[in-house]
Amino acid sequence: MSKIDKEQFSQAVYALVKAIPKDKVMTYGQVAALLGYPRAAQYVGWVLHWSNFDEIPYQRVVNRFGGLAAGYTRGGREAHKADLLAEGIQVRDDYTINLDKYLWHPPARLIPNIENTKKLEELGFIKVSK
């Protein structure tokens, strides 16, 4: 895979996360993979950590097990839980959510088409055509 263009990748993360419906979530790895960088889950977390809560609904992104973020910028797992509960997403006692119920799979038209996703489409791994 090619080197990440930080600004382009950050803007693509923001666009995809903004599209997540209020009662759904995505995982860090899912966001990274859909943007063409399947090994950049941690970078997705960093991008969201420094984003503006009023503009980016980063509470809708969880880890691959449905786990809430200990480093959630608004106050750790308790704050993450409160923000998800406010959106109608049930959180278990172990600070996880049911991904079978809440995981969102965006339609291709909502996946930002950055350079790496074009490469993945050419190889037949994903379909991002509008």
N, C-alpha and C positions, 0 to 999 in steps of 0.2 A: 504494500500500500504506500501511497505517497505521503509526504510530510503534511501535517495538518496546517492549513491556513487558519490561524487562530481567530481572526476577525470574522472570516466567512463561516467557520464552524460555529462560533458563538452565536452569530445571527441565525444560523440554521437551527441550532438548539432552541433559541428563543421562539422562533416561528413554530416549530413542532410542539413545544410545550404549551404555547398559547392556544393551540388547537385542541388540546385534551379536554374533553367534556367535563363538566363539573362533577359528575358522579363516577368518573373513571380515573385510572392511573396508568402510567407506563413505567418501565424500569430504566435505570441508567444505561444498561447494556442494550436494551431495545432501542432507545433513542440513538445511541452511538452506531449500532448496526444499521439502522434505517438511513443514517446519514453517510454510510459507506465506510465507517471506521469501527468495525466490530470489537476492537481491543481498546477503545477509548472511553469506556464507561466511567472511569475515574475522572477523566477530563470533563465529561458531561457534568459530573458532580461539582467540580471546581467552577465551571462556568455558571452553574445555577447558584452556587454558594455566594457568588459576588453579584448576583442579579438583584433587581428591584422587585420586592414582593408585590408592590402595587401594580406592576406591569407584567410580571411573569409569575404564573401560578405554580411555583416550584414545589409546593406541597403535594402536587399530583405525580411526583416522581419518587419511586421507592427502589430498594435494592432487588436483586433477582429472586429473593425469597419472599418478597412482599414486606420486608422489614423497613421500619422507619429510621430516619437518620439521627444518630446520636449527636452529630455536628450540625443539626438543623439550626440555622442562624437566628431563628426567632425564639429559641429557648430549648433546644434539644428534643428528645423524643416526646415529651409531654406536650410541648407546643405543636409539634408535627401532628400528634394525635388529635389535639383540639382543632387544628385547622382542617383535618380530614373529616372529623365528625361533623363539623359545621357544614360540610358539603354533602353529608349523607353517606359517607363511607365508614362502615363499621370497622373498628380496630380491635383486635384480640388483646387479651391480657399480656401477651408476650410482645406487644408492639409490632405485630404483623397484620397484614390484611389478606383476604382471600383473593389471590390473583385470578383464580378461575371465574370469580364473579366480577371483579373490578378492572381487570386488565383490558386496555383499549388497543385495538389494532387499527391504526388510521388507514383511511383509503389512500391509494397511491397519489391522488391529486393533492393531498395535504402534506406530502413529504417534500421538504425543500430539496430542490435538484441542484446539488453542488457537484463539483468536479468528480469527486470519488463515487458518488451515486451513479453518475453517468458511466463510469468504468464498470461498476457492478452490473448495471443493466446490460452493457455490451457483452459481458461474460455470461449473462443469463441467470445471475443470482437473484436479482430483484427486478420488478417491473415498476418504473416510476413515470411512465408516459402519462400525459394528462388526458 
